[in-house]
Amino acid sequence: MTGNRYGIVRTAPCARVSIPRTGAYVTSQRTYPRLPPPPDRQACPCAPNGRFVMPRGTLEHDSAWIVPRMLELEGADVRLGVIFPQSEITADVGAVRAYTEAAEELGYAHLLAYDHVVGADLTNRPDFRGPYNLHTMFHEPFVLYGFMAAITQKLEFATGIVILPQRQTVLVAKQAAQVDVLSGGRFRLGVGIGWNDVEYQALGQDFRTRAARSEEQIVLLRQLFSQESVTFAGRWDTVEAAGINPLPTRRSIPIWIGGAAEATLRRVVRLGDGWFPQMPPDQARPMLDRLRELAREKGRDPESIGIEARVNIAGKDEEIWISEVRAWKEMGATHLAVNTMSAGLTGPSGHIDAIRRFRDAVFPIVAA
């Protein structure tokens, strides 16, 4: 038995297996079951008792299953993704890896993660109101995606969203470009202005000017992504004949914007490549109509703006999933991600099973 730098223990001799169909991730904390073998495949004969973990290598053992599944889902009208259940996945690297590889194996096109740097301590902030606090776990998205890029081949990564005005603009550009390079261009930068003044205070930024600052930041980000040397003089940022290296693979990273205000819609039309509605389809429909109206007023083709919908499975049965997916498709969503948090699921295996069931339930809708 040998270990590697990810804390994964290899218990089988076959060095060619990159993504075992059966087996478990074994870490110092616990063991995670893997997906069962597909119906037309057998477990690798090198696996003792069907339980093994291997570092990634070639796709020789997996191409007959993964690639057709990926192509099948990529051909859908709406690109299906998952929301990384980071508040429930734990800090165990084996759990993170198991979920990430399962999402790719199941054919999902992208993985989206939220961003919160610090959480409020409710014992000292009795009046604080918000869905997250000190005890809610959030993996840092840029670091997280650097790890995930190394263990995947096709999965796209999207921040949904990074709270841009509480971060240094040039550092965000550097981090985003690095993820883009390490993933081979599989990255979308989703940004927003956030709601939590506790984070702004902790990071030394002004909560009151966050909307205006975010617009200046997006302009600077695009210059930093596309130019070797940038000179920029803004209200919040100044860059004099400097640039990041490496640049993104295409000298561009798509920038999507999240939020639900009229000002957000105007920001998307002027500065964004796409919009994260972050609400159910019945609430989003009038806002989506307004977004397209604003785009036409500005002379922009509404179809050039991507729409990433979200379906929360908590408290809903499969019929409601299907109904919401069908509604989003009719409304012209280009992307759709499933959120499995707050549904009473336990560990990565519970979330993996949930995204498998969601895919099986809704794929006939998005592919029709």
C-alpha positions as CSV (number, residue, x, y, z in Angstrom):
1,M,0.0,0.0,0.0
2,T,1.4,3.4,-1.0
3,G,0.3,7.0,-0.4
4,N,0.5,10.0,-2.6
5,R,0.6,13.8,-2.0
6,Y,-3.3,14.0,-2.0
7,G,-3.5,11.7,1.0
8,I,-5.0,9.0,-1.1
9,V,-3.9,5.4,-0.5
10,R,-3.4,3.1,-3.5
11,T,-4.4,-0.4,-2.7
12,A,-4.2,-2.0,-6.2
13,P,-1.2,-2.5,-8.5
14,C,-2.8,-1.5,-11.8
15,A,-1.1,1.8,-12.7
16,R,-3.3,2.4,-15.7
17,V,-6.6,3.0,-13.9
18,S,-7.3,6.7,-13.6
19,I,-10.9,6.7,-12.3
20,P,-11.9,3.4,-10.8
21,R,-15.5,2.3,-11.3
22,T,-15.7,0.7,-7.9
23,G,-13.7,1.1,-4.8
24,A,-13.2,3.8,-2.2
25,Y,-11.2,6.9,-1.4
26,V,-9.3,6.1,1.7
27,T,-8.0,9.0,3.8
28,S,-6.8,9.4,7.3
29,Q,-10.3,10.3,8.4
30,R,-12.6,7.9,6.6
31,T,-13.4,5.9,3.5
32,Y,-15.7,7.0,0.8
33,P,-17.5,4.6,-1.6
34,R,-17.1,5.1,-5.3
35,L,-19.7,4.8,-8.0
36,P,-20.7,1.3,-9.0
37,P,-19.5,0.0,-12.3
38,P,-21.5,0.9,-15.3
39,P,-23.7,-1.9,-16.6
40,D,-21.5,-2.7,-19.6
41,R,-18.2,-2.7,-17.7
42,Q,-16.5,-4.9,-15.2
43,A,-14.4,-3.6,-12.3
44,C,-10.6,-3.7,-13.1
45,P,-9.4,-7.2,-12.4
46,C,-6.4,-5.7,-10.5
47,A,-8.7,-4.5,-7.8
48,P,-8.7,-6.7,-4.6
49,N,-12.3,-7.4,-3.6
50,G,-13.4,-4.5,-5.9
51,R,-11.9,-1.9,-3.6
52,F,-9.1,0.3,-4.8
53,V,-8.0,3.9,-5.3
54,M,-5.5,5.0,-7.9
55,P,-3.9,8.3,-8.9
56,R,-5.1,9.7,-12.2
57,G,-3.3,8.5,-15.3
58,T,-4.6,7.7,-18.7
59,L,-8.3,7.4,-19.6
60,E,-7.8,4.0,-21.1
61,H,-10.1,2.2,-18.6
62,D,-12.6,5.0,-18.6
63,S,-13.1,6.3,-22.1
64,A,-15.8,3.8,-23.0
65,W,-17.9,5.2,-20.2
66,I,-16.9,8.8,-19.5
67,V,-16.5,10.2,-23.0
68,P,-19.9,9.0,-24.4
69,R,-21.6,10.3,-21.3
70,M,-19.9,13.6,-21.5
71,L,-20.8,14.0,-25.2
72,E,-24.3,12.9,-24.5
73,L,-24.9,15.7,-21.9
74,E,-22.8,18.3,-23.9
75,G,-25.3,17.8,-26.7
76,A,-28.1,19.1,-24.5
77,D,-29.8,22.4,-25.1
78,V,-29.1,23.4,-21.5
79,R,-25.7,22.7,-20.0
80,L,-26.2,20.9,-16.8
81,G,-23.9,21.6,-13.8
82,V,-23.6,21.0,-10.1
83,I,-23.3,23.4,-7.2
84,F,-20.4,22.2,-5.0
85,P,-22.0,21.4,-1.6
86,Q,-19.1,22.9,0.3
87,S,-21.0,23.7,3.5
88,E,-21.7,20.0,3.9
89,I,-18.8,18.3,2.1
90,T,-16.3,18.6,5.1
91,A,-12.6,19.6,4.8
92,D,-11.5,16.1,3.9
93,V,-9.6,16.1,0.6
94,G,-11.0,12.6,-0.1
95,A,-14.5,13.9,0.1
96,V,-13.7,16.8,-2.2
97,R,-12.1,14.6,-4.7
98,A,-14.8,11.9,-4.6
99,Y,-17.5,14.4,-5.4
100,T,-15.6,16.2,-8.1
101,E,-14.7,13.1,-10.0
102,A,-18.2,11.8,-9.6
103,A,-19.7,15.0,-11.1
104,E,-17.4,14.5,-14.2
105,E,-18.1,10.8,-14.5
106,L,-21.8,11.5,-14.4
107,G,-21.4,13.8,-17.4
108,Y,-22.1,17.2,-15.8
109,A,-20.7,20.1,-17.8
110,H,-19.6,22.4,-15.0
111,L,-19.2,22.8,-11.2
112,L,-20.1,26.0,-9.5
113,A,-18.8,27.1,-6.0
114,Y,-19.9,29.9,-3.7
115,D,-17.5,32.4,-2.1
116,H,-17.4,33.6,1.5
117,V,-14.0,34.4,3.1
118,V,-15.1,34.8,6.8
119,G,-18.3,34.1,8.7
120,A,-19.8,36.1,11.6
121,D,-19.5,34.9,15.2
122,L,-23.1,34.9,16.4
123,T,-22.1,34.9,20.0
124,N,-20.7,38.4,19.6
125,R,-23.1,39.5,16.9
126,P,-26.6,38.7,18.3
127,D,-28.3,41.0,15.7
128,F,-26.6,39.4,12.7
129,R,-29.0,38.1,10.0
130,G,-27.8,35.9,7.2
131,P,-27.8,32.3,6.0
132,Y,-24.1,31.7,6.8
133,N,-22.0,32.2,9.9
134,L,-18.7,31.3,11.5
135,H,-19.6,27.6,11.5
136,T,-20.5,27.4,7.8
137,M,-17.6,25.9,5.7
138,F,-16.6,27.6,2.5
139,H,-13.6,26.4,0.5
140,E,-11.7,29.2,-1.1
141,P,-12.8,28.9,-4.8
142,F,-9.6,29.7,-6.7
143,V,-7.5,27.3,-4.6
144,L,-10.3,24.7,-4.8
145,Y,-10.4,24.9,-8.6
146,G,-6.6,24.6,-8.9
147,F,-7.0,21.2,-7.1
148,M,-10.0,20.2,-9.1
149,A,-8.4,21.1,-12.4
150,A,-5.7,18.5,-11.7
151,I,-8.1,15.7,-11.2
152,T,-10.5,16.3,-14.1
153,Q,-10.4,16.4,-17.8
154,K,-13.6,18.1,-19.1
155,L,-15.4,19.7,-16.1
156,E,-15.7,23.5,-16.4
157,F,-15.4,25.6,-13.2
158,A,-17.5,28.7,-12.4
159,T,-17.5,30.9,-9.4
160,G,-21.1,31.6,-8.4
161,I,-20.2,34.2,-7.3
162,V,-16.9,35.7,-6.1
163,I,-17.7,38.8,-4.0
164,L,-15.5,41.0,-6.2
165,P,-15.4,44.4,-4.4
166,Q,-14.1,42.9,-1.2
167,R,-11.0,41.6,-3.0
168,Q,-8.0,43.2,-4.7
169,T,-8.8,43.4,-8.4
170,V,-5.3,42.6,-9.7
171,L,-5.0,39.6,-7.4
172,V,-8.4,38.3,-8.6
173,A,-7.1,38.7,-12.2
174,K,-4.0,36.7,-11.3
175,Q,-5.9,34.0,-9.5
176,A,-8.5,33.6,-12.2
177,A,-5.9,33.5,-15.0
178,Q,-4.0,30.8,-13.1
179,V,-7.1,28.7,-12.8
180,D,-7.8,29.2,-16.4
181,V,-4.3,28.1,-17.4
182,L,-4.2,25.1,-15.1
183,S,-7.6,23.9,-16.3
184,G,-6.9,24.4,-20.0
185,G,-9.5,27.2,-20.4
186,R,-12.2,25.6,-18.3
187,F,-13.2,28.6,-16.2
188,R,-15.9,31.2,-15.9
189,L,-15.6,34.0,-13.5
190,G,-18.9,34.8,-11.8
191,V,-18.9,38.0,-9.8
192,G,-21.2,39.9,-7.5
193,I,-21.3,42.5,-4.8
194,G,-22.4,40.4,-1.8
195,W,-24.6,41.3,1.1
196,N,-22.4,40.7,4.2
197,D,-20.8,43.8,5.6
198,V,-18.9,41.6,8.1
199,E,-16.7,40.3,5.3
200,Y,-16.0,43.8,3.9
201,Q,-14.9,45.0,7.3
202,A,-12.6,42.0,7.8
203,L,-11.0,42.5,4.4
204,G,-10.6,46.2,4.8
205,Q,-13.0,47.3,2.0
206,D,-15.9,49.8,1.9
207,F,-19.3,48.0,1.9
208,R,-21.1,51.2,0.8
209,T,-19.3,51.7,-2.5
210,R,-19.3,48.0,-3.6
211,A,-21.6,48.4,-6.6
212,A,-19.7,51.2,-8.3
213,R,-16.4,49.6,-7.5
214,S,-17.4,46.3,-9.0
215,E,-18.1,48.0,-12.4
216,E,-14.6,49.6,-12.4
217,Q,-13.1,46.2,-11.4
218,I,-14.7,44.4,-14.3
219,V,-13.3,46.9,-16.8
220,L,-9.8,46.4,-15.3
221,L,-10.1,42.7,-15.2
222,R,-10.8,42.5,-18.9
223,Q,-7.8,44.6,-19.6
224,L,-5.6,42.5,-17.4
225,F,-6.8,39.3,-19.0
226,S,-6.2,40.5,-22.6
227,Q,-3.1,42.8,-22.4
228,E,0.5,42.1,-21.5
229,S,1.0,45.5,-20.1
230,V,-1.8,47.6,-18.6
231,T,-2.1,51.3,-17.6
232,F,-5.2,52.1,-15.7
233,A,-6.2,55.0,-13.5
234,G,-9.5,54.5,-11.7
235,R,-11.2,55.6,-8.5
236,W,-10.2,52.5,-6.6
237,D,-7.4,50.9,-8.7
238,T,-4.3,52.3,-10.3
239,V,-2.0,50.2,-12.5
240,E,1.0,51.8,-14.2
241,A,2.6,49.8,-17.1
242,A,2.2,46.4,-15.4
243,G,0.6,43.0,-16.2
244,I,0.0,39.5,-15.1
245,N,1.8,36.5,-16.4
246,P,0.6,34.0,-17.4
247,L,-2.4,35.4,-19.2
248,P,-5.5,33.3,-19.7
249,T,-5.4,30.7,-22.4
250,R,-7.5,32.8,-24.8
251,R,-6.6,36.1,-23.3
252,S,-10.1,36.3,-22.1
253,I,-12.2,34.8,-19.3
254,P,-16.0,35.0,-19.4
255,I,-17.3,37.3,-16.7
256,W,-20.8,36.5,-15.4
257,I,-22.7,38.6,-12.9
258,G,-25.1,37.6,-10.1
259,G,-27.8,39.5,-8.4
260,A,-31.5,40.4,-8.5
261,A,-31.7,44.2,-8.6
262,E,-32.5,46.4,-11.6
263,A,-28.9,47.8,-11.3
264,T,-27.6,44.3,-11.7
265,L,-29.5,43.7,-14.9
266,R,-28.1,47.0,-16.3
267,R,-24.6,45.9,-15.2
268,V,-25.0,42.6,-17.0
269,V,-26.0,44.3,-20.2
270,R,-23.1,46.7,-20.2
271,L,-20.4,44.6,-18.7
272,G,-21.3,40.9,-18.4
273,D,-21.2,37.8,-20.5
274,G,-24.0,36.1,-18.5
275,W,-26.3,36.4,-15.6
276,F,-26.9,34.2,-12.5
277,P,-30.6,34.8,-11.6
278,Q,-30.3,33.0,-8.2
279,M,-34.1,32.6,-7.9
280,P,-36.9,30.3,-8.9
281,P,-38.2,30.5,-12.5
282,D,-41.5,32.1,-11.6
283,Q,-39.6,35.0,-9.9
284,A,-37.0,35.2,-12.6
285,R,-39.3,35.4,-15.6
286,P,-40.2,39.1,-15.3
287,M,-36.6,40.0,-14.6
288,L,-35.4,38.0,-17.6
289,D,-37.9,39.8,-19.8
290,R,-36.5,43.1,-18.4
291,L,-32.9,42.0,-19.0
292,R,-33.7,41.3,-22.6
293,E,-35.5,44.6,-23.0
294,L,-32.5,46.5,-21.6
295,A,-30.2,44.6,-24.0
296,R,-32.3,45.6,-27.0
297,E,-32.3,49.2,-25.8
298,K,-28.5,49.2,-25.7
299,G,-28.3,47.6,-29.1
300,R,-27.1,44.2,-27.7
301,D,-28.4,40.9,-28.9
302,P,-30.2,39.3,-25.9
303,E,-29.1,35.9,-27.1
304,S,-25.5,36.9,-26.4
305,I,-26.1,36.9,-22.7
306,G,-25.9,33.5,-21.0
307,I,-28.3,32.6,-18.3
308,E,-27.4,30.2,-15.5
309,A,-30.4,28.8,-13.7
310,R,-30.5,27.1,-10.4
311,V,-32.6,24.3,-9.0
312,N,-32.6,23.6,-5.3
313,I,-33.7,20.0,-4.5
314,A,-34.4,20.6,-0.8
315,G,-38.0,19.9,0.0
316,K,-38.9,19.0,-3.6
317,D,-39.7,15.8,-5.4
318,E,-38.6,14.8,-8.9
319,E,-41.8,16.2,-10.5
320,I,-41.0,19.7,-9.2
321,W,-37.3,19.3,-10.4
322,I,-38.6,18.5,-13.9
323,S,-41.2,21.3,-13.8
324,E,-38.6,23.9,-12.9
325,V,-36.1,22.6,-15.5
326,R,-38.7,22.6,-18.1
327,A,-39.6,26.2,-17.2
328,W,-36.0,27.4,-17.3
329,K,-35.5,25.7,-20.7
330,E,-38.6,27.5,-22.1
331,M,-37.3,30.8,-20.7
332,G,-34.0,30.3,-22.7
333,A,-31.6,29.3,-19.9
334,T,-28.2,28.3,-21.4
335,H,-26.9,26.7,-18.2
336,L,-28.5,25.0,-15.2
337,A,-27.0,23.9,-11.9
338,V,-28.4,21.7,-9.2
339,N,-28.0,22.6,-5.5
340,T,-28.2,19.6,-3.2
341,M,-27.4,21.5,0.1
342,S,-29.9,21.8,2.9
343,A,-31.6,18.6,1.8
344,G,-30.6,16.5,4.8
345,L,-27.9,14.6,2.8
346,T,-25.0,12.9,4.6
347,G,-21.4,13.2,3.3
348,P,-20.3,13.1,-0.3
349,S,-22.1,9.8,-1.0
350,G,-25.4,11.4,-0.3
351,H,-24.7,14.3,-2.6
352,I,-23.3,12.1,-5.3
353,D,-26.4,10.0,-5.3
354,A,-28.6,13.1,-5.4
355,I,-26.8,14.5,-8.5
356,R,-27.1,11.1,-10.2
357,R,-30.8,11.0,-9.6
358,F,-31.2,14.6,-10.8
359,R,-29.4,13.9,-14.0
360,D,-31.5,10.8,-14.7
361,A,-34.7,12.7,-14.0
362,V,-34.0,15.9,-16.0
363,F,-31.8,14.9,-18.9
364,P,-34.7,13.9,-21.1
365,I,-36.0,17.4,-20.7
366,V,-32.8,19.3,-21.5
367,A,-32.0,17.0,-24.4
368,A,-35.4,17.1,-26.0
